[in-house]
């Protein structure tokens, strides 16, 4: 059977030839479409870049215009401030500033006018230093509110310090009085014991026969001495009882101010505004409390006195110096705020510095006691109270921390020097 010459050979088929011709025509069209798309994208990118460039230029122009407007307004404010403060400003500076305000935004505004304005603005800013536009605006807008805050802070600090100082003085004076009363009571008790011994001796002597009396004394002399000793004994005993009552009263007063650490606190006594029934009930409860103390009563007194001494030492070392340092800082801040408003140099950064200075001043009041001993100070300073030194340390924070920085710097410099 003869082979078909077209079997397996599709290249010579008419349909295949048509497909090849059609494909060769489609390729240029796709290439042209792709080139057109790339050209369009490039045109879009160029347009976008041009738009962004134009927008950037417009932003720069707008920023420049805003900056010039603000600067011209600020220059006018500084010029008015110089007139109010009687500061002499040259006519060229005044002319340049007023011309800038008049010509800005008009065809008369050019590079020369702008240069003259900036020169004048620089001149008047330097002439009014440390007064600035920010300080003038801040004093006008926020000066009163900030001053009220610092005044309130000063009153609060003074009130807290006053309460703490009253507590310290009261407890300290009461503790001192208690120690003095104990000392007087011990002396008077020793005198009572001596007088009791004299009365016993004289009582035994008066029963002796006349010839047995010592030093040739008569019975009448012994009787006079006995009567005098008994009288002195009664006076000394009365004084001893008075001192005991006074001491008990002083301990009661101290217990009202110093917190007691016990499971059975002392109840309140009768008050001025209590009814008769309430006064009687409170007095009974108070008497029962005193009676319940028993043998621990003396220990409770010693414990209370020791507790008061510990509280006084803690307040004298830390609490009161802290408050006095803070009060000194508040005094400095109030003086600085008053001067800053009067001279119109106060601004937000200085106020922030004042708030930072407040804890530093309180810390200085405590820290100054670590470095200074009033017993070793030069003549004239030895009589200064530690709390007064704490106040001065809070007022002059820079002196304390500058000295500390120099001390640390001296040691650091020695450590960083190269070894030879």
C-alpha positions as CSV (number, residue, x, y, z in Angstrom):
1,X,0.0,0.0,0.0
2,X,1.7,3.2,-1.1
3,X,2.5,5.8,1.7
4,X,0.7,9.1,1.9
5,X,3.4,11.7,1.2
6,X,1.5,14.2,3.5
7,X,1.3,11.8,6.4
8,X,3.1,13.4,9.4
9,X,4.1,16.5,7.5
10,X,2.0,19.5,8.7
11,X,4.3,22.2,7.5
12,X,3.0,22.0,4.0
13,X,-0.7,22.1,5.1
14,X,-2.6,25.3,4.1
15,X,-4.0,25.8,7.7
16,X,-0.5,25.8,9.2
17,X,0.8,28.4,6.7
18,X,-2.1,30.7,7.5
19,X,-1.4,30.5,11.3
20,X,2.3,31.3,10.8
21,X,1.5,34.4,8.7
22,X,-1.1,35.5,11.2
23,X,1.4,35.1,14.1
24,X,4.0,37.1,12.3
25,X,1.5,40.0,11.9
26,X,0.4,39.9,15.6
27,X,3.9,40.3,17.1
28,X,4.6,43.8,15.7
29,X,1.2,44.9,17.0
30,X,2.0,43.7,20.5
31,X,5.4,45.4,20.4
32,X,3.8,48.6,19.3
33,X,1.2,48.4,22.1
34,X,3.9,47.7,24.7
35,X,6.0,50.6,23.5
36,X,3.0,52.9,23.7
37,X,2.3,51.7,27.2
38,X,5.9,52.3,28.3
39,X,5.8,55.8,26.7
40,X,2.5,56.6,28.5
41,X,4.0,55.4,31.8
42,X,7.1,57.5,31.3
43,X,4.9,60.5,30.4
44,X,2.8,59.9,33.6
45,X,6.0,59.6,35.7
46,X,7.3,62.9,34.2
47,X,4.0,64.5,34.9
48,X,4.0,63.2,38.5
49,X,7.6,64.5,39.0
50,X,6.6,67.9,37.6
51,X,3.6,68.0,39.8
52,X,5.6,67.1,42.9
53,X,8.3,69.6,42.0
54,X,5.7,72.3,41.5
55,X,4.1,71.3,44.8
56,X,7.5,71.4,46.6
57,X,8.2,74.8,45.1
58,X,4.8,76.1,46.3
59,X,5.4,74.7,49.7
60,X,8.8,76.4,50.0
61,X,7.2,79.6,48.8
62,X,4.3,79.3,51.3
63,X,6.8,78.5,54.1
64,X,8.8,81.6,53.1
65,X,5.8,83.8,53.0
66,X,4.5,82.5,56.4
67,X,8.0,82.9,58.0
68,X,8.2,86.5,56.6
69,X,4.7,87.3,57.9
70,X,5.5,86.0,61.4
71,X,8.9,87.7,61.5
72,X,7.4,91.0,60.5
73,X,4.7,90.7,63.2
74,X,7.4,89.8,65.8
75,X,9.5,92.7,64.7
76,X,6.5,95.1,65.2
77,X,6.0,93.7,68.7
78,X,9.6,94.1,69.6
79,X,9.5,97.7,68.2
80,X,6.5,98.5,70.4
81,X,8.2,97.0,73.4
82,X,11.3,99.1,72.8
83,X,9.1,102.2,72.7
84,X,7.4,101.2,76.0
85,X,10.7,100.4,77.6
86,X,12.3,103.7,76.4
87,X,15.0,101.8,74.5
88,X,16.6,104.0,71.8
89,X,16.3,102.3,68.3
90,X,18.0,103.8,65.3
91,X,15.9,105.4,62.6
92,X,17.2,103.0,59.9
93,X,15.9,100.0,61.9
94,X,12.5,101.6,62.4
95,X,12.3,102.6,58.8
96,X,13.2,99.0,57.6
97,X,10.6,97.4,59.8
98,X,7.8,99.7,59.0
99,X,8.6,99.5,55.2
100,X,8.6,95.7,55.4
101,X,5.1,95.8,56.9
102,X,3.9,98.3,54.3
103,X,5.4,96.8,51.2
104,X,5.2,93.0,51.9
105,X,2.9,91.4,49.3
106,X,3.1,94.3,46.9
107,X,5.3,94.9,43.8
108,X,7.6,97.1,46.0
109,X,8.8,94.1,47.9
110,X,12.1,92.8,46.5
111,X,15.3,91.2,47.6
112,X,16.8,94.5,48.8
113,X,13.8,95.3,51.0
114,X,13.9,91.8,52.5
115,X,17.6,92.0,53.2
116,X,17.1,95.4,55.0
117,X,14.2,93.9,57.0
118,X,16.3,90.9,58.2
119,X,19.1,93.2,59.2
120,X,16.8,95.4,61.1
121,X,15.1,92.4,62.8
122,X,18.5,91.1,63.9
123,X,19.4,94.5,65.3
124,X,16.3,95.1,67.3
125,X,16.4,91.5,68.7
126,X,19.9,91.9,69.9
127,X,19.1,95.4,71.3
128,X,16.3,94.1,73.5
129,X,18.0,90.9,74.8
130,X,17.2,89.1,77.1
131,X,13.7,90.2,76.2
132,X,12.4,88.2,73.3
133,X,9.1,87.9,71.4
134,X,8.4,84.6,73.2
135,X,8.9,86.1,76.6
136,X,6.7,89.1,75.8
137,X,3.9,86.8,74.6
138,X,4.3,84.3,77.4
139,X,4.1,87.1,80.1
140,X,1.0,88.4,78.4
141,X,-0.8,85.1,78.0
142,X,0.4,82.8,80.8
143,X,2.1,85.1,83.2
144,X,-0.8,85.5,85.6
145,X,-1.8,81.8,85.7
146,X,1.8,80.7,86.3
147,X,2.3,83.3,89.1
148,X,-0.8,82.1,90.8
149,X,0.4,78.5,90.7
150,X,3.7,79.3,92.3
151,X,2.1,81.5,94.9
152,X,-0.3,78.7,95.8
153,X,2.7,76.3,95.9
154,X,4.5,78.7,98.3
155,X,1.5,78.9,100.6
156,X,1.1,75.1,100.6
157,X,4.8,74.6,101.3
158,X,4.7,77.2,104.1
159,X,1.6,75.6,105.6
160,X,3.1,72.1,105.6
161,X,6.4,73.4,107.1
162,X,4.4,75.3,109.7
163,X,2.5,72.2,110.8
164,X,5.7,70.1,110.9
165,X,7.6,72.8,112.8
166,X,4.8,73.2,115.4
167,X,4.7,69.5,115.9
168,X,8.5,69.4,116.3
169,X,8.6,72.3,118.7
170,X,5.8,71.1,120.8
171,X,7.1,67.5,121.1
172,X,10.7,68.8,121.7
173,X,9.6,71.2,124.4
174,X,7.4,68.7,126.1
175,X,10.2,66.1,126.1
176,X,12.7,68.6,127.5
177,X,10.2,69.6,130.2
178,X,9.7,65.9,131.1
179,X,13.5,65.3,131.4
180,X,13.8,68.4,133.6
181,X,10.9,67.3,135.7
182,X,12.4,63.9,136.1
183,X,15.7,65.4,137.2
184,X,14.0,67.7,139.7
185,X,11.9,64.8,141.0
186,X,15.0,62.7,141.5
187,X,16.7,65.5,143.4
188,X,13.6,66.2,145.5
189,X,13.2,62.5,146.2
190,X,16.8,62.3,147.4
191,X,16.1,65.3,149.6
192,X,13.0,63.7,151.0
193,X,14.9,60.5,151.8
194,X,17.6,62.5,153.6
195,X,15.0,64.5,155.6
196,X,13.2,61.3,156.6
197,X,16.5,59.9,157.8
198,X,17.1,63.1,159.8
199,X,13.6,62.9,161.3
200,X,14.2,59.3,162.4
201,X,17.6,60.2,164.0
202,X,16.1,63.2,165.8
203,X,13.1,61.2,166.9
204,X,15.4,58.6,168.4
205,X,17.6,61.3,170.1
206,X,14.7,63.1,171.7
207,X,13.9,59.9,173.7
208,X,17.4,59.8,175.1
209,X,18.3,61.1,178.5
210,X,19.7,64.6,178.7
211,X,23.3,63.4,179.4
212,X,23.2,61.1,176.4
213,X,22.5,63.8,173.8
214,X,25.4,64.5,171.4
215,X,27.4,67.7,171.3
216,X,25.9,69.0,174.5
217,X,22.5,69.5,173.0
218,X,19.5,70.0,175.2
219,X,16.2,68.3,174.7
220,X,14.8,71.7,173.6
221,X,17.4,72.0,170.9
222,X,16.7,68.5,169.6
223,X,12.9,69.3,169.6
224,X,13.5,72.4,167.6
225,X,15.7,70.5,165.1
226,X,13.0,67.8,164.9
227,X,10.3,70.3,164.2
228,X,12.3,72.0,161.5
229,X,13.2,68.7,159.9
230,X,9.5,67.7,159.9
231,X,8.5,71.0,158.4
232,X,11.2,70.7,155.7
233,X,10.1,67.1,155.1
234,X,6.5,68.2,154.6
235,X,7.5,70.9,152.2
236,X,9.8,68.6,150.3
237,X,7.1,65.9,150.2
238,X,4.5,68.3,148.8
239,X,7.0,69.5,146.2
240,X,7.6,65.9,145.3
241,X,3.9,65.2,144.8
242,X,3.6,68.3,142.8
243,X,6.4,67.2,140.5
244,X,4.8,63.8,140.1
245,X,1.5,65.3,139.1
246,X,3.3,67.6,136.7
247,X,5.3,64.8,135.2
248,X,2.1,62.7,134.7
249,X,0.4,65.6,133.0
250,X,3.4,66.1,130.8
251,X,3.4,62.5,129.8
252,X,-0.3,62.7,129.0
253,X,0.3,65.7,126.8
254,X,3.2,63.9,125.0
255,X,1.0,60.9,124.5
256,X,-1.6,63.1,122.7
257,X,1.0,64.2,120.2
258,X,3.2,61.1,119.8
259,X,1.4,58.0,118.4
260,X,1.3,55.1,120.8
261,X,2.2,51.6,119.5
262,X,0.1,49.4,121.7
263,X,-2.9,47.1,121.6
264,X,-4.6,49.2,124.3
265,X,-4.5,52.9,123.3
266,X,-5.4,55.6,125.8
267,X,-9.1,56.6,125.5
268,X,-10.1,60.2,125.1
269,X,-10.7,62.2,128.2
270,X,-13.8,64.4,128.9
271,X,-14.2,67.2,126.4
272,X,-15.6,70.7,126.7
273,X,-18.7,70.0,124.7
274,X,-19.6,66.6,126.2
275,X,-22.6,66.2,128.3
276,X,-22.3,65.3,132.0
277,X,-23.1,61.6,131.2
278,X,-20.5,61.5,128.5
279,X,-17.9,63.2,130.7
280,X,-18.5,60.7,133.5
281,X,-18.3,57.7,131.1
282,X,-15.1,59.0,129.5
283,X,-13.5,59.7,132.9
284,X,-14.4,56.1,134.1
285,X,-12.8,54.6,130.9
286,X,-9.7,56.8,131.4
287,X,-9.4,55.8,135.0
288,X,-9.7,52.1,134.1
289,X,-7.0,52.6,131.5
290,X,-4.6,54.2,134.0
291,X,-5.4,51.5,136.5
292,X,-4.7,48.7,133.9
293,X,-1.2,49.9,133.3
294,X,0.0,48.6,136.7
295,X,3.7,47.8,136.8
296,X,4.1,48.6,133.1
297,X,3.3,52.2,133.7
298,X,6.9,53.4,134.2
299,X,8.1,51.4,131.3
300,X,5.3,52.9,129.1
301,X,6.6,56.4,130.1
302,X,10.2,55.6,129.2
303,X,9.0,54.0,126.0
304,X,6.9,57.0,125.1
305,X,9.9,59.3,125.8
306,X,12.2,57.2,123.7
307,X,9.7,57.1,120.9
308,X,9.4,60.9,121.0
309,X,13.2,61.2,120.8
310,X,13.3,59.0,117.8
311,X,10.6,61.0,116.0
312,X,12.4,64.3,116.8
313,X,15.7,62.9,115.5
314,X,14.0,61.7,112.3
315,X,12.3,65.1,111.7
316,X,15.5,67.1,112.5
317,X,17.6,65.0,110.1
318,X,15.4,64.5,107.2
319,X,11.8,65.9,107.3
320,X,12.4,69.5,108.4
321,X,15.6,70.0,106.2
322,X,13.6,68.7,103.2
323,X,10.8,71.1,103.8
324,X,13.1,74.1,104.5
325,X,15.1,73.3,101.3
326,X,11.8,73.2,99.3
327,X,10.7,76.5,101.0
328,X,14.0,78.1,100.0
329,X,13.5,77.0,96.4
330,X,9.9,78.3,96.4
331,X,11.2,81.7,97.7
332,X,13.8,81.8,94.9
333,X,11.2,80.9,92.3
334,X,8.7,83.5,93.5
335,X,11.4,86.2,93.3
336,X,12.6,85.1,89.9
337,X,9.0,85.0,88.6
338,X,8.3,88.5,89.9
339,X,11.5,89.8,88.4
340,X,10.9,88.0,85.1
341,X,7.4,89.4,84.7
342,X,8.6,92.9,85.7
343,X,11.5,92.7,83.2
344,X,9.4,90.7,80.6
345,X,12.0,88.0,80.2
346,X,10.0,85.1,81.5
347,X,9.2,82.3,79.1
348,X,8.1,78.6,79.1
349,X,11.6,77.2,79.2
350,X,12.4,79.2,82.4
351,X,9.2,78.1,84.0
352,X,10.1,74.4,83.2
353,X,13.5,75.0,84.8
354,X,11.7,76.3,87.9
355,X,9.7,73.1,88.2
356,X,12.8,71.0,87.9
357,X,14.5,73.2,90.5
358,X,11.9,72.4,93.1
359,X,12.9,68.8,93.9
360,X,16.6,69.7,93.6
361,X,16.1,72.4,96.3
362,X,14.4,69.9,98.6
363,X,17.2,67.4,98.1
364,X,19.8,70.2,98.7
365,X,18.2,70.9,102.1
366,X,18.8,67.3,103.2
367,X,22.2,66.9,101.4
368,X,23.8,70.0,103.0
369,X,23.6,68.3,106.4
370,X,25.7,65.5,105.1
371,X,28.7,67.8,104.3
372,X,28.5,70.6,106.9
373,X,28.8,70.4,110.6
374,X,27.8,73.5,112.5
375,X,30.3,72.8,115.2
376,X,33.2,73.0,112.8
377,X,32.0,76.1,110.8
378,X,34.0,79.4,111.0
379,X,33.2,82.0,113.6
380,X,29.9,83.7,112.7
381,X,28.5,80.6,111.0
382,X,28.6,78.3,114.0
383,X,25.6,80.0,115.5
384,X,23.5,79.5,112.4
385,X,20.9,76.8,112.8
386,X,21.0,73.7,110.5
387,X,17.5,74.5,109.3
388,X,18.6,78.0,108.2
389,X,21.4,76.4,106.3
390,X,18.9,74.0,104.7
391,X,16.8,77.0,103.6
392,X,19.9,78.7,102.1
393,X,20.8,75.5,100.3
394,X,17.4,75.3,98.7
395,X,17.5,78.9,97.7
396,X,21.0,78.6,96.0
397,X,20.8,75.2,94.4
398,X,23.5,76.0,91.9
399,X,26.2,76.5,94.6
400,X,25.6,73.0,96.1
401,X,25.6,71.1,92.9
402,X,28.4,73.1,91.3
403,X,30.6,72.2,94.2
404,X,29.6,68.6,93.9
405,X,30.3,68.7,90.1
406,X,33.7,70.1,90.8
407,X,34.4,67.5,93.4
408,X,33.4,64.7,91.0
409,X,35.3,66.3,88.1
410,X,38.5,66.5,90.2
411,X,38.4,62.8,90.8
412,X,37.3,61.9,87.3
413,X,40.2,64.0,85.9
414,X,42.7,62.2,88.0
415,X,41.3,58.8,86.9
416,X,41.4,59.8,83.2
417,X,45.0,61.0,83.2
418,X,47.4,58.7,81.3
419,X,49.7,56.7,83.5
420,X,53.4,57.3,83.0
